[in-house]
Amino acid sequence: MNIESFLCDGYCIVVIRDVTLDKDLVEKQKKFVSNISHELKSPLTAILGFLQILKEEKEYNQVILNYMESETIKLKDLVLDILEVSKLQSYELKLQKKTINLSWLLLKICDENINLKASKFNISINTNIQDGISLIADEDKISQAIVNLLDNAIKYSNPHNQINVLLYKNFNQEILIEVKDSGIGIPENEVCYIFDRFYRAKNALSIGGNGLGLTIFKEIIEMHGGRIEVASKVGQGSTFTIILPQENLAGESESC
């Protein structure tokens, strides 16, 4: 609490200002800078070290070049994700909304994108999608959010596991998308942090990732007026439920 006082026309005016939010913002900014510095430092150090080796040896080493390429790709993906989070959280992004067939879109994502990736890890995708569900949304952004969530489910599943994807409406006519996996799960005391930038659960630190996928996912869903519920148990898997409002399709808008 910050208290200021001054005289005006013979009156003493006291101004009380709650600076809690200011302090929270400063702390979040410090944490963000610290996290991003760490995330960028590791691959850059590796790349510079291997460049020095190549310079001294004066010959190409395919193993080293492959590693440098991999680390560079990680850096590129990290920078793109940081830019995406910044746009979403600064409200610079304008959604291009239109009526989309969510049933068709979800099947398309699973069949053409996710199934191929899952099969590489011997993971199967099982879909139970109600036909004819439409939604007013930005198709590209909703697709991005769903892909991020499904990528996450694959990443934290074990080989030969199954991921279940459901789409249906509840009794309130809200649209629900459920993604259930039987992977490593999330510790109960960490569930509330998984959408924070760069946060990674302690039991997932050995698995690749930069901790921004779920942040982007959450921002996109909330921009569409939706919410997310998470149920998880370590060693038994996680269920992420996206709950989207059923808007009046007759009143669709092109942008928001």
C-alpha positions, 0 to 999 in steps of 0.5 A: 500500500502506497500512501501520499498526501498533499495540500490543496486549497487549504485541505489535506488530500490523502491518496492511497494506492494499492501497488500490489499489482505493480509489484506482481507485474515487476516480479513476473517480468523478472521471472520471465527475463530469467526464464528466457535467458536460461532457455536461450543460453543453453542452446546458444552455448552448445552451438558456439562450443561446437562452432569453435571445435569445427573452427579448430579442426578445420573440417566438417563433422556430420554429427556436430553439424546435425546437433547444431542444426537441432539446437538451431531449430529449437531456438527458432521454435522458442523465438516463434513461441515467445512472439506468439505469447507476446502477441496473444497477451498484449491483445495485438492479435485480432481474431478472424472469426467465422462459422466453422464446422468444429466436428470436421476440423477436429477429425481433420486435425486427428487424421491428417496431423496427429495420427501420423505423429502419434504412430511414430511413438506407437501411440493410437488416437481414438476419436468419438466426435459428435457430428454437426457441431459448429462454432464461431471462431478463428479457425487457424487459432482454434486449430493451433490450440487443439494441435498444441494440446494433442502434441502435449498428450503425445509427448507425455504418453508412453509407447503403446498408450491410447489418447482419446479425443471427444467432442460433444455438447453438455446440457447447457449446450456448451461445446466440450473437447476432451483429450484423455491420455494415460501418460505420466500425469501431473503432480496435484500441487503443480496443476495450477502452474502448468499454463504459466510461461516456461513452467514444466512439471518436475516429472517432465523435465527430462522430456523435451519442450520449452514450456510455452505450448500450454500457455499459447493453448490457454490464451487462445481458448480464453480469447474465444470465451472458453475455459479449461478444466484439468484432471490428472494423476501421476502415473495414470494420465491427464484429461484436459477439457476445453469448454467453449460457449455456443454462440448465436451462429446467426450473429457471426462476426468476421473479426474481434 
